[in-house]
């Protein structure tokens, strides 16, 4: 049976300290935001549904990663992680990097869209600061884990692994932005564009989740085809889907820009954000595809 084996010096190690900071700052952040009254939210938004959608997104991000980080922290202290049938080094790296990216998104969205700009409340300002500290804590943990030796950091700490985390982050952002555009912009963009974008993002995020499950569960050896070929195929599909989605994003931006000259609103900024995230995710898939093709080529000539 696992027992507590941490010494006193283990509680002063950088990894322990940054995870403690992640838990504390994350708890403070979502507690402050949960205590906000409706009057403390951005009442001057062009569409109140934007505020509701992104507040739910921010709260889910902070609560989810607080719970996950606290669980990892406890399992590490009591040494129970050795009993879990997953790749622990890949899991911790994935949570750290993915938590950094998602917390960064929440730290940008909350003060920009959710928080009231004309009359900011102390709780709102404190929540924004605490969210920024959470991002710094996750960034510090990511740096510590990714600079370890290759045997300790695992596959997710390598460049292809980090690209796959970036792809998963991009898919999560695109789902949120697409839902917000559908809720607030019915009739302003063509319905087929929204459907094509939604299918593209949904397919890619499903492939990203399958990839993460296979890697974290060490199921690569059980695939009926070499897993490297699966990764290359997923990357190729992702490149094609995000090329279509990026073109549609630019098209929607032009359409909404023309409409904004008639009826000004803030939706064009959200579509621009969607375009930027889609372009970044497309770049991640393209670079990952190049790594996958290079790996297949090297192994075929080995």
TORROBA-152556 format. One record per residue (C-alpha): residue number from 0; x, y, z. Coordinates in steps of 0.05 Angstrom, whole numbers, plus 5000, padded with zeros to 4 digits. Layout:
<pts>
<pt><pos>NUM</pos><east>X</east><north>Y</north><up>Z</up></pt>
...
</pts>
This chain:
<pts>
<pt><pos>0</pos><east>5000</east><north>5000</north><up>5000</up></pt>
<pt><pos>1</pos><east>5025</east><north>5070</north><up>4984</up></pt>
<pt><pos>2</pos><east>5043</east><north>5114</north><up>5043</up></pt>
<pt><pos>3</pos><east>5062</east><north>5186</north><up>5052</up></pt>
<pt><pos>4</pos><east>5136</east><north>5190</north><up>5037</up></pt>
<pt><pos>5</pos><east>5146</east><north>5264</north><up>5027</up></pt>
<pt><pos>6</pos><east>5199</east><north>5295</north><up>5070</up></pt>
<pt><pos>7</pos><east>5199</east><north>5366</north><up>5096</up></pt>
<pt><pos>8</pos><east>5244</east><north>5389</north><up>5039</up></pt>
<pt><pos>9</pos><east>5193</east><north>5363</north><up>4988</up></pt>
<pt><pos>10</pos><east>5144</east><north>5417</north><up>5010</up></pt>
<pt><pos>11</pos><east>5193</east><north>5471</north><up>4988</up></pt>
<pt><pos>12</pos><east>5207</east><north>5444</north><up>4919</up></pt>
<pt><pos>13</pos><east>5185</east><north>5488</north><up>4861</up></pt>
<pt><pos>14</pos><east>5135</east><north>5437</north><up>4833</up></pt>
<pt><pos>15</pos><east>5100</east><north>5431</north><up>4900</up></pt>
<pt><pos>16</pos><east>5098</east><north>5507</north><up>4909</up></pt>
<pt><pos>17</pos><east>5070</east><north>5523</north><up>4840</up></pt>
<pt><pos>18</pos><east>5015</east><north>5470</north><up>4846</up></pt>
<pt><pos>19</pos><east>4996</east><north>5498</north><up>4914</up></pt>
<pt><pos>20</pos><east>4993</east><north>5567</north><up>4883</up></pt>
<pt><pos>21</pos><east>4949</east><north>5539</north><up>4826</up></pt>
<pt><pos>22</pos><east>4900</east><north>5510</north><up>4876</up></pt>
<pt><pos>23</pos><east>4897</east><north>5573</north><up>4920</up></pt>
<pt><pos>24</pos><east>4892</east><north>5623</north><up>4863</up></pt>
<pt><pos>25</pos><east>4841</east><north>5581</north><up>4825</up></pt>
<pt><pos>26</pos><east>4797</east><north>5574</north><up>4887</up></pt>
<pt><pos>27</pos><east>4801</east><north>5649</north><up>4900</up></pt>
<pt><pos>28</pos><east>4784</east><north>5665</north><up>4828</up></pt>
<pt><pos>29</pos><east>4721</east><north>5625</north><up>4819</up></pt>
<pt><pos>30</pos><east>4698</east><north>5642</north><up>4890</up></pt>
<pt><pos>31</pos><east>4703</east><north>5716</north><up>4875</up></pt>
<pt><pos>32</pos><east>4667</east><north>5710</north><up>4808</up></pt>
<pt><pos>33</pos><east>4613</east><north>5666</north><up>4839</up></pt>
<pt><pos>34</pos><east>4599</east><north>5720</north><up>4891</up></pt>
<pt><pos>35</pos><east>4589</east><north>5775</north><up>4838</up></pt>
<pt><pos>36</pos><east>4520</east><north>5805</north><up>4834</up></pt>
<pt><pos>37</pos><east>4488</east><north>5814</north><up>4765</up></pt>
<pt><pos>38</pos><east>4499</east><north>5889</north><up>4771</up></pt>
<pt><pos>39</pos><east>4574</east><north>5876</north><up>4772</up></pt>
<pt><pos>40</pos><east>4573</east><north>5845</north><up>4702</up></pt>
<pt><pos>41</pos><east>4580</east><north>5882</north><up>4637</up></pt>
<pt><pos>42</pos><east>4511</east><north>5911</north><up>4626</up></pt>
<pt><pos>43</pos><east>4533</east><north>5953</north><up>4567</up></pt>
<pt><pos>44</pos><east>4548</east><north>5893</north><up>4523</up></pt>
<pt><pos>45</pos><east>4514</east><north>5894</north><up>4455</up></pt>
<pt><pos>46</pos><east>4487</east><north>5824</north><up>4468</up></pt>
<pt><pos>47</pos><east>4476</east><north>5801</north><up>4541</up></pt>
<pt><pos>48</pos><east>4482</east><north>5729</north><up>4517</up></pt>
<pt><pos>49</pos><east>4556</east><north>5742</north><up>4505</up></pt>
<pt><pos>50</pos><east>4566</east><north>5757</north><up>4579</up></pt>
<pt><pos>51</pos><east>4527</east><north>5695</north><up>4601</up></pt>
<pt><pos>52</pos><east>4563</east><north>5648</north><up>4553</up></pt>
<pt><pos>53</pos><east>4633</east><north>5672</north><up>4570</up></pt>
<pt><pos>54</pos><east>4619</east><north>5675</north><up>4645</up></pt>
<pt><pos>55</pos><east>4599</east><north>5602</north><up>4643</up></pt>
<pt><pos>56</pos><east>4662</east><north>5587</north><up>4603</up></pt>
<pt><pos>57</pos><east>4706</east><north>5623</north><up>4653</up></pt>
<pt><pos>58</pos><east>4673</east><north>5590</north><up>4714</up></pt>
<pt><pos>59</pos><east>4678</east><north>5521</north><up>4683</up></pt>
<pt><pos>60</pos><east>4752</east><north>5532</north><up>4666</up></pt>
<pt><pos>61</pos><east>4771</east><north>5555</north><up>4736</up></pt>
<pt><pos>62</pos><east>4729</east><north>5502</north><up>4772</up></pt>
<pt><pos>63</pos><east>4751</east><north>5444</north><up>4727</up></pt>
<pt><pos>64</pos><east>4825</east><north>5457</north><up>4731</up></pt>
<pt><pos>65</pos><east>4821</east><north>5473</north><up>4806</up></pt>
<pt><pos>66</pos><east>4790</east><north>5405</north><up>4818</up></pt>
<pt><pos>67</pos><east>4838</east><north>5369</north><up>4771</up></pt>
<pt><pos>68</pos><east>4900</east><north>5403</north><up>4800</up></pt>
<pt><pos>69</pos><east>4877</east><north>5390</north><up>4871</up></pt>
<pt><pos>70</pos><east>4867</east><north>5317</north><up>4855</up></pt>
<pt><pos>71</pos><east>4937</east><north>5312</north><up>4824</up></pt>
<pt><pos>72</pos><east>4967</east><north>5349</north><up>4883</up></pt>
<pt><pos>73</pos><east>4935</east><north>5302</north><up>4933</up></pt>
<pt><pos>74</pos><east>4952</east><north>5239</north><up>4895</up></pt>
<pt><pos>75</pos><east>5024</east><north>5262</north><up>4889</up></pt>
<pt><pos>76</pos><east>5030</east><north>5275</north><up>4963</up></pt>
<pt><pos>77</pos><east>5001</east><north>5208</north><up>4985</up></pt>
<pt><pos>78</pos><east>5036</east><north>5171</north><up>4928</up></pt>
<pt><pos>79</pos><east>4971</east><north>5139</north><up>4903</up></pt>
<pt><pos>80</pos><east>4987</east><north>5158</north><up>4831</up></pt>
<pt><pos>81</pos><east>5028</east><north>5095</north><up>4824</up></pt>
<pt><pos>82</pos><east>4964</east><north>5054</north><up>4828</up></pt>
<pt><pos>83</pos><east>4929</east><north>5092</north><up>4772</up></pt>
<pt><pos>84</pos><east>4934</east><north>5056</north><up>4704</up></pt>
<pt><pos>85</pos><east>4953</east><north>5118</north><up>4664</up></pt>
<pt><pos>86</pos><east>5016</east><north>5152</north><up>4643</up></pt>
<pt><pos>87</pos><east>5025</east><north>5199</north><up>4702</up></pt>
<pt><pos>88</pos><east>5081</east><north>5241</north><up>4672</up></pt>
<pt><pos>89</pos><east>5040</east><north>5253</north><up>4609</up></pt>
<pt><pos>90</pos><east>4978</east><north>5270</north><up>4650</up></pt>
<pt><pos>91</pos><east>5013</east><north>5322</north><up>4693</up></pt>
<pt><pos>92</pos><east>5045</east><north>5355</north><up>4633</up></pt>
<pt><pos>93</pos><east>4979</east><north>5356</north><up>4596</up></pt>
<pt><pos>94</pos><east>4941</east><north>5386</north><up>4655</up></pt>
<pt><pos>95</pos><east>4995</east><north>5439</north><up>4666</up></pt>
<pt><pos>96</pos><east>5000</east><north>5462</north><up>4593</up></pt>
<pt><pos>97</pos><east>4926</east><north>5456</north><up>4579</up></pt>
<pt><pos>98</pos><east>4909</east><north>5491</north><up>4644</up></pt>
<pt><pos>99</pos><east>4956</east><north>5548</north><up>4626</up></pt>
<pt><pos>100</pos><east>4923</east><north>5557</north><up>4558</up></pt>
<pt><pos>101</pos><east>4852</east><north>5553</north><up>4583</up></pt>
<pt><pos>102</pos><east>4866</east><north>5598</north><up>4643</up></pt>
<pt><pos>103</pos><east>4898</east><north>5648</north><up>4596</up></pt>
<pt><pos>104</pos><east>4835</east><north>5648</north><up>4554</up></pt>
<pt><pos>105</pos><east>4792</east><north>5659</north><up>4616</up></pt>
<pt><pos>106</pos><east>4838</east><north>5714</north><up>4640</up></pt>
<pt><pos>107</pos><east>4829</east><north>5751</north><up>4574</up></pt>
<pt><pos>108</pos><east>4755</east><north>5739</north><up>4565</up></pt>
<pt><pos>109</pos><east>4733</east><north>5757</north><up>4636</up></pt>
<pt><pos>110</pos><east>4759</east><north>5829</north><up>4640</up></pt>
<pt><pos>111</pos><east>4743</east><north>5841</north><up>4566</up></pt>
<pt><pos>112</pos><east>4672</east><north>5815</north><up>4561</up></pt>
<pt><pos>113</pos><east>4645</east><north>5794</north><up>4629</up></pt>
<pt><pos>114</pos><east>4670</east><north>5849</north><up>4676</up></pt>
<pt><pos>115</pos><east>4636</east><north>5916</north><up>4679</up></pt>
<pt><pos>116</pos><east>4684</east><north>5968</north><up>4651</up></pt>
<pt><pos>117</pos><east>4649</east><north>6032</north><up>4672</up></pt>
<pt><pos>118</pos><east>4641</east><north>6014</north><up>4746</up></pt>
<pt><pos>119</pos><east>4689</east><north>5957</north><up>4762</up></pt>
<pt><pos>120</pos><east>4676</east><north>5925</north><up>4829</up></pt>
<pt><pos>121</pos><east>4733</east><north>5906</north><up>4876</up></pt>
<pt><pos>122</pos><east>4713</east><north>5832</north><up>4872</up></pt>
<pt><pos>123</pos><east>4718</east><north>5835</north><up>4796</up></pt>
<pt><pos>124</pos><east>4787</east><north>5867</north><up>4796</up></pt>
<pt><pos>125</pos><east>4811</east><north>5818</north><up>4849</up></pt>
<pt><pos>126</pos><east>4784</east><north>5759</north><up>4808</up></pt>
<pt><pos>127</pos><east>4821</east><north>5784</north><up>4746</up></pt>
<pt><pos>128</pos><east>4886</east><north>5790</north><up>4785</up></pt>
<pt><pos>129</pos><east>4878</east><north>5721</north><up>4816</up></pt>
<pt><pos>130</pos><east>4864</east><north>5692</north><up>4747</up></pt>
<pt><pos>131</pos><east>4929</east><north>5722</north><up>4722</up></pt>
<pt><pos>132</pos><east>4966</east><north>5691</north><up>4780</up></pt>
<pt><pos>133</pos><east>4935</east><north>5624</north><up>4762</up></pt>
<pt><pos>134</pos><east>4962</east><north>5631</north><up>4691</up></pt>
<pt><pos>135</pos><east>5031</east><north>5646</north><up>4717</up></pt>
<pt><pos>136</pos><east>5029</east><north>5586</north><up>4763</up></pt>
<pt><pos>137</pos><east>5009</east><north>5539</north><up>4707</up></pt>
<pt><pos>138</pos><east>5061</east><north>5569</north><up>4662</up></pt>
<pt><pos>139</pos><east>5114</east><north>5557</north><up>4716</up></pt>
<pt><pos>140</pos><east>5093</east><north>5485</north><up>4724</up></pt>
<pt><pos>141</pos><east>5094</east><north>5475</north><up>4649</up></pt>
<pt><pos>142</pos><east>5164</east><north>5503</north><up>4645</up></pt>
<pt><pos>143</pos><east>5188</east><north>5458</north><up>4702</up></pt>
<pt><pos>144</pos><east>5158</east><north>5395</north><up>4672</up></pt>
<pt><pos>145</pos><east>5179</east><north>5409</north><up>4600</up></pt>
<pt><pos>146</pos><east>5251</east><north>5423</north><up>4618</up></pt>
<pt><pos>147</pos><east>5260</east><north>5356</north><up>4653</up></pt>
<pt><pos>148</pos><east>5296</east><north>5299</north><up>4621</up></pt>
<pt><pos>149</pos><east>5260</east><north>5264</north><up>4564</up></pt>
<pt><pos>150</pos><east>5248</east><north>5202</north><up>4606</up></pt>
<pt><pos>151</pos><east>5214</east><north>5243</north><up>4661</up></pt>
<pt><pos>152</pos><east>5172</east><north>5290</north><up>4619</up></pt>
<pt><pos>153</pos><east>5142</east><north>5238</north><up>4572</up></pt>
<pt><pos>154</pos><east>5114</east><north>5246</north><up>4502</up></pt>
<pt><pos>155</pos><east>5068</east><north>5304</north><up>4520</up></pt>
<pt><pos>156</pos><east>5128</east><north>5346</north><up>4541</up></pt>
<pt><pos>157</pos><east>5159</east><north>5341</north><up>4471</up></pt>
<pt><pos>158</pos><east>5143</east><north>5387</north><up>4414</up></pt>
<pt><pos>159</pos><east>5091</east><north>5341</north><up>4380</up></pt>
<pt><pos>160</pos><east>5057</east><north>5330</north><up>4447</up></pt>
<pt><pos>161</pos><east>5053</east><north>5405</north><up>4461</up></pt>
<pt><pos>162</pos><east>5024</east><north>5416</north><up>4392</up></pt>
<pt><pos>163</pos><east>4969</east><north>5365</north><up>4407</up></pt>
<pt><pos>164</pos><east>4952</east><north>5403</north><up>4471</up></pt>
<pt><pos>165</pos><east>4949</east><north>5467</north><up>4430</up></pt>
<pt><pos>166</pos><east>4902</east><north>5433</north><up>4381</up></pt>
<pt><pos>167</pos><east>4856</east><north>5411</north><up>4438</up></pt>
<pt><pos>168</pos><east>4856</east><north>5482</north><up>4466</up></pt>
<pt><pos>169</pos><east>4839</east><north>5511</north><up>4398</up></pt>
<pt><pos>170</pos><east>4781</east><north>5462</north><up>4390</up></pt>
<pt><pos>171</pos><east>4753</east><north>5481</north><up>4458</up></pt>
<pt><pos>172</pos><east>4757</east><north>5555</north><up>4442</up></pt>
<pt><pos>173</pos><east>4724</east><north>5546</north><up>4374</up></pt>
<pt><pos>174</pos><east>4665</east><north>5507</north><up>4404</up></pt>
<pt><pos>175</pos><east>4652</east><north>5563</north><up>4454</up></pt>
<pt><pos>176</pos><east>4658</east><north>5618</north><up>4401</up></pt>
<pt><pos>177</pos><east>4614</east><north>5580</north><up>4351</up></pt>
<pt><pos>178</pos><east>4560</east><north>5570</north><up>4404</up></pt>
<pt><pos>179</pos><east>4563</east><north>5644</north><up>4421</up></pt>
<pt><pos>180</pos><east>4558</east><north>5665</north><up>4348</up></pt>
<pt><pos>181</pos><east>4499</east><north>5617</north><up>4337</up></pt>
<pt><pos>182</pos><east>4462</east><north>5645</north><up>4398</up></pt>
<pt><pos>183</pos><east>4475</east><north>5718</north><up>4382</up></pt>
<pt><pos>184</pos><east>4479</east><north>5724</north><up>4306</up></pt>
<pt><pos>185</pos><east>4421</east><north>5685</north><up>4277</up></pt>
<pt><pos>186</pos><east>4407</east><north>5712</north><up>4208</up></pt>
<pt><pos>187</pos><east>4471</east><north>5754</north><up>4203</up></pt>
<pt><pos>188</pos><east>4513</east><north>5697</north><up>4175</up></pt>
<pt><pos>189</pos><east>4492</east><north>5640</north><up>4130</up></pt>
<pt><pos>190</pos><east>4468</east><north>5579</north><up>4166</up></pt>
<pt><pos>191</pos><east>4510</east><north>5531</north><up>4124</up></pt>
<pt><pos>192</pos><east>4573</east><north>5568</north><up>4146</up></pt>
<pt><pos>193</pos><east>4557</east><north>5556</north><up>4219</up></pt>
<pt><pos>194</pos><east>4540</east><north>5482</north><up>4206</up></pt>
<pt><pos>195</pos><east>4605</east><north>5470</north><up>4167</up></pt>
<pt><pos>196</pos><east>4646</east><north>5505</north><up>4220</up></pt>
<pt><pos>197</pos><east>4612</east><north>5467</north><up>4276</up></pt>
<pt><pos>198</pos><east>4622</east><north>5400</north><up>4242</up></pt>
<pt><pos>199</pos><east>4695</east><north>5416</north><up>4228</up></pt>
<pt><pos>200</pos><east>4710</east><north>5438</north><up>4300</up></pt>
<pt><pos>201</pos><east>4671</east><north>5380</north><up>4330</up></pt>
<pt><pos>202</pos><east>4707</east><north>5328</north><up>4288</up></pt>
<pt><pos>203</pos><east>4775</east><north>5357</north><up>4304</up></pt>
<pt><pos>204</pos><east>4763</east><north>5362</north><up>4379</up></pt>
<pt><pos>205</pos><east>4738</east><north>5290</north><up>4379</up></pt>
<pt><pos>206</pos><east>4802</east><north>5267</north><up>4344</up></pt>
<pt><pos>207</pos><east>4843</east><north>5308</north><up>4394</up></pt>
<pt><pos>208</pos><east>4807</east><north>5276</north><up>4453</up></pt>
<pt><pos>209</pos><east>4817</east><north>5206</north><up>4424</up></pt>
<pt><pos>210</pos><east>4891</east><north>5221</north><up>4415</up></pt>
<pt><pos>211</pos><east>4897</east><north>5245</north><up>4487</up></pt>
<pt><pos>212</pos><east>4862</east><north>5184</north><up>4514</up></pt>
<pt><pos>213</pos><east>4906</east><north>5137</north><up>4475</up></pt>
<pt><pos>214</pos><east>4970</east><north>5172</north><up>4497</up></pt>
<pt><pos>215</pos><east>4950</east><north>5180</north><up>4570</up></pt>
<pt><pos>216</pos><east>4925</east><north>5109</north><up>4575</up></pt>
<pt><pos>217</pos><east>4985</east><north>5079</north><up>4539</up></pt>
<pt><pos>218</pos><east>4939</east><north>5046</north><up>4488</up></pt>
<pt><pos>219</pos><east>4984</east><north>5060</north><up>4428</up></pt>
<pt><pos>220</pos><east>5010</east><north>4989</north><up>4426</up></pt>
<pt><pos>221</pos><east>4939</east><north>4961</north><up>4422</up></pt>
<pt><pos>222</pos><east>4920</east><north>4996</north><up>4357</up></pt>
<pt><pos>223</pos><east>4909</east><north>4950</north><up>4297</up></pt>
<pt><pos>224</pos><east>4951</east><north>4999</north><up>4256</up></pt>
<pt><pos>225</pos><east>5015</east><north>5035</north><up>4276</up></pt>
<pt><pos>226</pos><east>4995</east><north>5093</north><up>4320</up></pt>
<pt><pos>227</pos><east>5042</east><north>5140</north><up>4282</up></pt>
<pt><pos>228</pos><east>4999</east><north>5130</north><up>4220</up></pt>
<pt><pos>229</pos><east>4937</east><north>5146</north><up>4259</up></pt>
<pt><pos>230</pos><east>4969</east><north>5210</north><up>4284</up></pt>
<pt><pos>231</pos><east>4990</east><north>5230</north><up>4213</up></pt>
<pt><pos>232</pos><east>4920</east><north>5216</north><up>4188</up></pt>
<pt><pos>233</pos><east>4888</east><north>5256</north><up>4244</up></pt>
<pt><pos>234</pos><east>4935</east><north>5314</north><up>4230</up></pt>
<pt><pos>235</pos><east>4919</east><north>5312</north><up>4155</up></pt>
<pt><pos>236</pos><east>4844</east><north>5313</north><up>4169</up></pt>
<pt><pos>237</pos><east>4854</east><north>5370</north><up>4219</up></pt>
<pt><pos>238</pos><east>4893</east><north>5411</north><up>4169</up></pt>
<pt><pos>239</pos><east>4838</east><north>5403</north><up>4116</up></pt>
<pt><pos>240</pos><east>4781</east><north>5418</north><up>4165</up></pt>
<pt><pos>241</pos><east>4815</east><north>5479</north><up>4194</up></pt>
<pt><pos>242</pos><east>4833</east><north>5506</north><up>4125</up></pt>
<pt><pos>243</pos><east>4759</east><north>5505</north><up>4108</up></pt>
<pt><pos>244</pos><east>4741</east><north>5535</north><up>4176</up></pt>
<pt><pos>245</pos><east>4793</east><north>5590</north><up>4170</up></pt>
<pt><pos>246</pos><east>4767</east><north>5610</north><up>4101</up></pt>
<pt><pos>247</pos><east>4696</east><north>5612</north><up>4129</up></pt>
<pt><pos>248</pos><east>4720</east><north>5655</north><up>4188</up></pt>
<pt><pos>249</pos><east>4749</east><north>5706</north><up>4141</up></pt>
<pt><pos>250</pos><east>4684</east><north>5705</north><up>4101</up></pt>
<pt><pos>251</pos><east>4642</east><north>5716</north><up>4164</up></pt>
<pt><pos>252</pos><east>4688</east><north>5773</north><up>4184</up></pt>
<pt><pos>253</pos><east>4676</east><north>5809</north><up>4119</up></pt>
<pt><pos>254</pos><east>4601</east><north>5798</north><up>4123</up></pt>
<pt><pos>255</pos><east>4596</east><north>5824</north><up>4194</up></pt>
<pt><pos>256</pos><east>4641</east><north>5883</north><up>4179</up></pt>
<pt><pos>257</pos><east>4593</east><north>5905</north><up>4125</up></pt>
<pt><pos>258</pos><east>4534</east><north>5896</north><up>4173</up></pt>
<pt><pos>259</pos><east>4571</east><north>5935</north><up>4228</up></pt>
<pt><pos>260</pos><east>4572</east><north>5996</north><up>4184</up></pt>
<pt><pos>261</pos><east>4496</east><north>5995</north><up>4186</up></pt>
<pt><pos>262</pos><east>4484</east><north>5968</north><up>4257</up></pt>
<pt><pos>263</pos><east>4547</east><north>5972</north><up>4300</up></pt>
<pt><pos>264</pos><east>4556</east><north>5914</north><up>4348</up></pt>
<pt><pos>265</pos><east>4612</east><north>5876</north><up>4382</up></pt>
<pt><pos>266</pos><east>4601</east><north>5810</north><up>4346</up></pt>
<pt><pos>267</pos><east>4652</east><north>5824</north><up>4292</up></pt>
<pt><pos>268</pos><east>4705</east><north>5825</north><up>4347</up></pt>
<pt><pos>269</pos><east>4685</east><north>5755</north><up>4368</up></pt>
<pt><pos>270</pos><east>4688</east><north>5730</north><up>4296</up></pt>
<pt><pos>271</pos><east>4758</east><north>5761</north><up>4290</up></pt>
<pt><pos>272</pos><east>4777</east><north>5724</north><up>4354</up></pt>
<pt><pos>273</pos><east>4750</east><north>5660</north><up>4322</up></pt>
<pt><pos>274</pos><east>4792</east><north>5674</north><up>4260</up></pt>
<pt><pos>275</pos><east>4855</east><north>5684</north><up>4301</up></pt>
<pt><pos>276</pos><east>4845</east><north>5620</north><up>4341</up></pt>
<pt><pos>277</pos><east>4829</east><north>5581</north><up>4278</up></pt>
<pt><pos>278</pos><east>4892</east><north>5606</north><up>4245</up></pt>
<pt><pos>279</pos><east>4935</east><north>5588</north><up>4306</up></pt>
<pt><pos>280</pos><east>4903</east><north>5518</north><up>4309</up></pt>
<pt><pos>281</pos><east>4913</east><north>5508</north><up>4234</up></pt>
<pt><pos>282</pos><east>4987</east><north>5526</north><up>4243</up></pt>
<pt><pos>283</pos><east>4992</east><north>5475</north><up>4300</up></pt>
<pt><pos>284</pos><east>4961</east><north>5420</north><up>4257</up></pt>
<pt><pos>285</pos><east>5007</east><north>5438</north><up>4199</up></pt>
<pt><pos>286</pos><east>5070</east><north>5435</north><up>4241</up></pt>
<pt><pos>287</pos><east>5047</east><north>5371</north><up>4275</up></pt>
<pt><pos>288</pos><east>5033</east><north>5340</north><up>4206</up></pt>
<pt><pos>289</pos><east>5104</east><north>5357</north><up>4185</up></pt>
<pt><pos>290</pos><east>5132</east><north>5323</north><up>4248</up></pt>
<pt><pos>291</pos><east>5088</east><north>5261</north><up>4235</up></pt>
<pt><pos>292</pos><east>5110</east><north>5255</north><up>4163</up></pt>
<pt><pos>293</pos><east>5183</east><north>5263</north><up>4182</up></pt>
<pt><pos>294</pos><east>5175</east><north>5209</north><up>4235</up></pt>
<pt><pos>295</pos><east>5142</east><north>5161</north><up>4185</up></pt>
<pt><pos>296</pos><east>5196</east><north>5176</north><up>4134</up></pt>
<pt><pos>297</pos><east>5252</east><north>5164</north><up>4184</up></pt>
<pt><pos>298</pos><east>5222</east><north>5098</north><up>4208</up></pt>
<pt><pos>299</pos><east>5211</east><north>5073</north><up>4137</up></pt>
<pt><pos>300</pos><east>5285</east><north>5083</north><up>4122</up></pt>
<pt><pos>301</pos><east>5310</east><north>5057</north><up>4188</up></pt>
</pts>
